[in-house]
């Protein structure tokens, strides 16, 4: 299956990828204009280390670590190509962003929704930027199985990182 040709022929795929690009531009604008990242800051602390999880996925699924004989050097591109469709990546990352919530059973009023959005905004921006379709395919070279594992691991680690009211966090404050 030629994924590139199927993307060029599909108006839906072009719209989905265009929407992803618009969202990434909107995220960048939010970071710059609303002062989320102050000038001179190198980074922020987030509940999940995405870089390490991507590395774990690459190691676990042996991506980019295949032994290449001299006969197979001509097939180098076929060994390092991803089998993912960019539209599927965008949809799966979007689904993950919608499942990431701080309050699982919060009321659905306007204030609660705004608190939920503000609490997860920076992490979602980082998630969308790190797992953008182009980066997943070209830079990280993830496969379908490794992406599924990675998204599940991100969700479970995020939920584990949530500190509930009354939870003992004294050792962190000390």
LOTITOR-199759 format. One record per atom (N, C-alpha, C, O, CB): x, y, z. Coordinates in steps of 0.02 Angstrom, whole numbers, plus 32768, in hexadecimal, padded with zeros to 4 digits. Glycine has a CB too. Layout:
% LOTITOR-199759
XYZ...
This chain:
% LOTITOR-199759
802A7FC58000800080008000802D803E8000805A8044802A7FD08000803D8021806A7FD2804780A87FCE802380DD7FF77FF180FA7FE0805080BF7F84803B80EA8032801A81198060801D816080457FED8185804C803A811680A6805481718025805B81B5800B802681C37FD6800781F97FD780A181BF7FED801B81957FA97FE981A07F747FA381A17F907F7981C77F7A7FEF81697F3F7F9581767FC27F5381767FE07F4481B780057F0B81CE80077F4B813A800F7F7881D580227F6F821680437F61824D80117F378278801D7FAE8227806D7F85824C7FD97F7B827F7FA77F37827B7F867F1B82AD7F707FB1827B7F727F1C823E7F817EDB82347F617EA082427F907E68824C7F787ED681EE7F477EAB82437FD07E75824980007E6E829180197E9D82AD80367E80821A803B7E3482AF800E7E2782F280277E2182F380737E32832480947DE8830F80077E0782BC808F7E0082B780D77E4582B780F97E4F82D8812C7DD8827780EA7E74829280DC7EB7828F80F87ED982D380F57EFB82E781257EE1825A80D37ED182F580BE7EEF833880B77ED1836780EB7EF5839081077EE4835380707E90836380F77E6F838D81287E88837D816F7E9683AA81967E23838581257E8E833D817F7EA5832881C27EEC834181CE7EFB835B82047EA282DB81CA7F188339819D7F5D834F81A67F62839B81A87F8C83B781CB7F898333816D7F3783BD81817F34840681857F1D841E81C87F36844F81E37F078421814E7EEB83FB81E57ED3840D82277F098402825C7F0F8429828B7E9483E382387F3083CC82547F6683C082837F9983F982807FB0841182B47F89837D82747FA9840F82447FD98446823C7FBE8487825C7FE384AB827D7FE8845181F27F7D849482517F5E84D082707F6084CC82BC7F6D84FE82DD7F1684D882577F54849082D77F55848783207F9B8491833B7FA484AF83707F3C844183337FCE8479831880138483832E802684CD832D804984E583598044845A8302800F84F182FA801B853982F77FF7855D83308013858B834E8004855682B37FBA8548833F7F93856683757FB6855883B87FBA858583E37F4B854A83767FD0851C83C17FF3850A83FF8032853584078040854E843D800684C083FF8057853E83D18093856883D3808285B083E580A585D0840C80B885658390804B85C883C88035860C83D78021861384218031864684407FF9861E83AA7FFF85E1843C7FEC85E38483802985E584B0802A860A84E17FC185A68494805B85BD84A0809885BC84C980BB85FF84C880D5861684FB80C7858584B180BD861F848E80E2865D848780BC869A84A380DA86C584C380F28669843F807B869E8497805786DB84A9803D86DC84F080388711850D801F86E4847A802C86A3850C800F86A2854F8043869A85868031869385C07FDD866C85538082869C857480B7869A85A780BB865985CD80CF8658860780AC86D185D780A9862285AD80AE85E185CF80F785D085DC810985B88612808C85A985A5812085DB85A9816885D285B18188861685B58182863E8587818685A8857781AA862585EC81CA866585F4820B866785CE822B863385C481D78673863E822086A285B7826086A78593829A868F85BF829D869F85FA826D86F0857C82C6866A85A282FF865085C682F5860B85E5832585EC85FC8312867F85FA82B785F385E782AA85B1860282BC857C85CE82AB85838594825F85A9861882DE854985E482EF851385B782B784E085AF82B384BE857C832D84F085CF828C84DC85E0825784AA85DC822C84AD861B823784D586488273846485D281FC8481861C81CF847C865581CB8432866981DD8406864381888498864481B4842786A781AC83E386BF816683CB86AE813583EC86BE81BA83DF870B81628392868E81228375867C811C8330869D814F831386B0811B836F862E80DF831786A380D582D786C880F0829986A480F8826586C4808D82CD86D680FE829E866481158263863E815182798614814F82AC85F280DC8246861181868251861681C1825E85ED81B7823D85A981C6820285A0820282448611819E8263857A818E8247853881CC822F851281CA81FC84F08168827A850E8202825485198240824284F6825781FC850C826A81D384E2827782768504825581EF854D826A81AE8565823A8177855082508140853E827181AF85B181F98184855181C88152853C81D0814184F281C9810784DE81818169854A81DF817384C981EB816684818229813A8479822A810B845181F381A88459825D814A849F829A8121849C828B80DA84B282A380AA849482D2814084C8826280D284E8824F808F84FF8229806984C98234802E84C082258094853F81FC808C84A681D6806B847182048055843981FC801F841D819F809B84568235807F84278264806D83F2828F80318407829D800683DE829180A983E182A3802F844582CB7FF7845E82A17FB7846282B77F81844F82E9800884A282647FBF847C82397F85848682267F64844482237F26843F81FB7F9984AD82197F8C841182047F7283D1823D7F70839E82327F65836281CB7F9B83B5827B7F7B83B682B87F76838E82B47FA0834E82C07F88831782C57F2D837B82A37FDF8356829D800D831E82E0802F831382FD804B834182658042832A82F9802B82D58339804A82C58375802282DD83AD803A82D6833C808E82E1836A7FE782F883A17FBF831483AD7F7F82EB83D17F52830183937FAE835C838E7F7B82B183947F3E828A83DA7F37826D83F87F698258835F7F3D825283F37EFA826B84357EEE824E842F7EEA820384047EC781E884547EAC826B84597F0F81E084547F13819884927EF4817884CA7F088186844C7F5D818084867EC2814E84BD7EA3812884CF7ED180EE84AB7F0080DE84A97E5C811085077EC180CE851A7EE9809484E97EDF805B84E07F0C803285617ED6807D84C97EA5805684987E98802284597EC1802D84367ED37FFD84867E4D8020844A7ED0806C840C7EF3807C84137F3E808083E27F61808F83F17ED980BD844E7F59807284577FA18077842B7FC6804584177FFF805284A07FB3806B841B7FA8800E83EF7FC97FDD83A77FCC7FF883817FF77FE383F17FA37F9A83967FA0802583537FA0804283507FC6808483237FBB80AC833C7F58804D83817FF280908384801680CF8344803F80DB832B8041811383C1804480D0832B806080A782EF808880AF82B3805D80C2828A807280EB82DF80AE807082AE802180A582757FF780B582797FDD80FD82457FCD811B82717FBC808582B67FD8811982BD7FC1815E82AB7FF7819182957FE881C883037FA8816A82B68035817E82AC806B81AE826A809081A3825B80BF81C882E5809C81AB8243807C81728204809E816681D08088819981CF804F81B081EB8090811F81A480B781AA816E80A981D88133808E81B18129809F8177815B80E88200810A806481D180CF804981B18090806F81C68058805781BC80C77FFF81C0809980AA81E3806180D081FD8045810081C88069811A819D807680F8823A8004810A81CB7FE3813C81A27FDF817C81CB7FC8817982057F9C8123818B7FF381B581B07FF281F381D77FAD820581F27FA882228229800B822C81AD7F7981F681CE7F35820481E57F2581DC82247F0781F682537F0181F581AE7F3B819E82257F30817482617F56818F829D7F3D818E82D57F46812C82527F9381A982927FBA81C582C87F96820182E67F8F82078323800081D982AF7F7E822D82BA7F5C826A82D27F1E825882FA7F108275832E7F49829782967EF8822782E17EBA821383047ECA81F383487EA7820183797E9281E382DA7EFC81C9834B7F0D81A783897F2881D883BD7F1881D283F87F408170837D7F50820883A87F6B823A83D67F32826783EE7F30827A84297FA3826483B57F05827983C17ECB82A183D47E9F827D84067E86829B84367EA282B483967E94823C83FB7E6D8214842B7E8F8212846F7E6E821784A37E6481CC84107ED1820B84707EF5820A84AF7EEE824D84D37EE4824F850F7F4081FA84A37EF3828484AD7EEC82C784CC7EA682D084EA7E9F82F0851E7EF882FE84977E7482B384CB7E3082B984E77E26828E85257DFC829D854F7DFC82A784B27E4D8258852B7E48822C85667E70824585A17E63823085DA7E5E81E685547EA0827085967ECA828985CC7EA382BD85F37E9282F285DB7F0D82A785B17E9582AA86327E6E82D6865D7E8982D286A37EA1829E86BA7E2382C2865B7E86830B86C67E9B830D870B7E6482F587397E6F82CD87677EB18354871F7E27830C872C7DED82FA87547DC382C9872C7DA882DB86F77DC3833987697DBC828C87447D98825A871E7D4D826387207D2A825486EF7DAA821587377D32827B87577CE98282875D7CD682C987727CAD82D2879F7CCE824F87907CF582FA87527CE7834087627CA4835587447C90833987117D20836E87497C82838587627C44839E87447C5283BE87007C8A83D386F27C2283D087737C2083C086D67C2983D886927C188422868A7C05843886547BFE83AF86627C20844986BE7C12849186B87C4E84B486987C83849686907C0184B086FD7C4684F386877C79851986637CB98520868B7CF0851C866F7C5F855D86507CB3852B86CB7CEF853586F57D1784F586FA7D5584F686F57CDB854D873B7CF684BD87037D19847D87097D3C846C86C77D74845286C77CE88444871C7D1C847A868F7D3B846D864E7D78849986437DAA848386277D08847786167D7484D786597DAE850486517DE784EE867E7E2184F186697D99854C86627DD984D986BA7E0D84C086E77E2E848286C87E6B847C86CA7DEF84AF872D7E06845686AD7E208419868C7E4E842B86527E84840F864B7DE683ED86737E38845B86297E60846F85EF7EA2849086057ED7848185EA7E3884A085C37E9E84BC86367EDA84DF864E7F0C84AE866E7F4884B786687EC78516867F7EF2847C86907F1E844C86B37F43841F86837F7A840886937EF5842286E37F27841286497F4683E2861A7F60840385DA7F7C83E085AF7F1583AC86087F58844485D37F6A846685957FB3845D85827FC1844985497F5A84B0859B7FE1846A85AF80288466859E803C841E858B80638415855D8052847E85D9802283ED85AF803483A8859F80188395855B803A837385358019837985D57FDB83A9854B7FBE8399850A7FE483BA84D17FEE839D849C7F7483AF85087FFA83F884DC8023841B84A9806383F4849D807683E884648033846484BF808483E084D380C283B984CD80B5837684AB80DE835F848280E283AE8513807E835784BC806D8316849E8061831C8453807B82F5842C802E82F984C0803A834F843F802C835883F7806B836A83D08073835483987FF8838F83ED8097839283EE80D483A583CB8105836B83C581248362839180F683DF83F0810A834383FA8139830B83F9812082D283CD814882B183AB814582F1844080DE82C683CE80C2828F83A7809D82A88369806B828B83558092826683D380B782DD834B809C82F4830B80AA82BE82D780DD829B82DB80BB833982F5807E82B882A680838281827680C7827E825380E48248824C804C8287824280E082B7823E811F82B8821A815982A182478185827C8231812E82FF81FF815982B78285818E82A482B3818B825982C481BF823982CA818B82CD82F3814F823F82CD814881F882DE816281CC82A68183819A82B280FE81E682EC815581E08268816981B8822E81B281C2821D81D781918215813E81C981F281C982008216820C820E81FE8241820C8234827781F1822A820E825081DC82328229826D8265822F82A1826681F382D0829A81D582DC8259826E82CA822B81E082EA822881A9831A8222816582F882358132831581ED81B383488208816382BB82018126829281DC80EE82B781F080B482B68246810C827E81A5810182D8817E80D082FE815380A682D0814080BC829A815380F383318145806982E58117803D82C180D2804182E280C98064831481327FF382C180A2801E82C5805E801F82E1805E80048328804080228355802E7FF682B5807F7FCC833280817FAE837580A47FDA83A8808E7FE183E080A37F6A837280DC7FF883938101802283C280DA806183D280DE8079840B8146803483A580B5807D83A3808C80B883B1805480A783E1804580CE840F806F80D683708034806E83D87FFF80588406801B8050844C7FFC8067847D7FDF801683EE8054803084528073802784938084806A84B38078807584EE80B37FFB848D80A28097848B80B680D884A3807A810184BC807E811E84F280DA80FF846C8044810384978009812984AC7FEB810C84EC7FD6813285187FD5812A84747FE880CB84F27FCF80AB852F7FFB80BA856A7FE380C685A27FC880618525803C80B9855F806C80C785958068811085AB806C811E85E780B380B6857E805F813D857C80598184858D801B818F85B8801E81B285EB805481B0854E7FE3817185A47FA5817985CA7FAC815C86107F97817C86417F6B815785A67FC9812186167FCF810386597FFF812A86857FF2813186C17FE680BA865380358143866A8065816A8692804781AD86A6805581C586DD80A68175866A801E81CB867A7FFE820A868C7FCD81FF86C67FCC822686F57FD98227864F7FA581CB86C17F7581BD86F77F9881AC87387F7F81BC876E7F47818486E37FD2818C87357FF8817B8770801581BA8791801D81BC87CE8030814A875E802581EC87698045822887828016825887A5802C828787C68067824C874A7FD5824D879F7FA4827A87BE7FA58270880A7F9E823888227F5D826E87A17FAE82A6882E7FAC82A488787F6682B6888E7F4F82EE88807FE282D488987F44828A88B07F00829488C67EFE82BC89067F2F82BC892C7EDC825288CF7EC782DF89147EC2830689527ECB82D9898F7EAE82A389937E7E832A89567EF482F089BE7F0082C989FA7F39829789F47F4B82778A257EC282A68A0E7F55829089B97F8A826089AF7FCA827989D07FD782B589D37F96825389637FF1824C89E9802E825E8A0C8063827789DA807D825089B2804982238A35807282B789DC80A582D389B180D982F989D980FE832289BE80858301897D80DD82EB8A18810C830E8A44815483038A30817D83308A36810382F88A8B816482C78A1981A982B98A0681BD82E289C881F882F389BF81B3826E89F9818D82F2899E819C831B896481A78364897881D08386895A8163831789318183837A89AB818A83C089C081C883CC89EA81E1840489EE814D83D489E881E383988A09821C83A08A36825C83AE8A11829083B68A31822583638A60
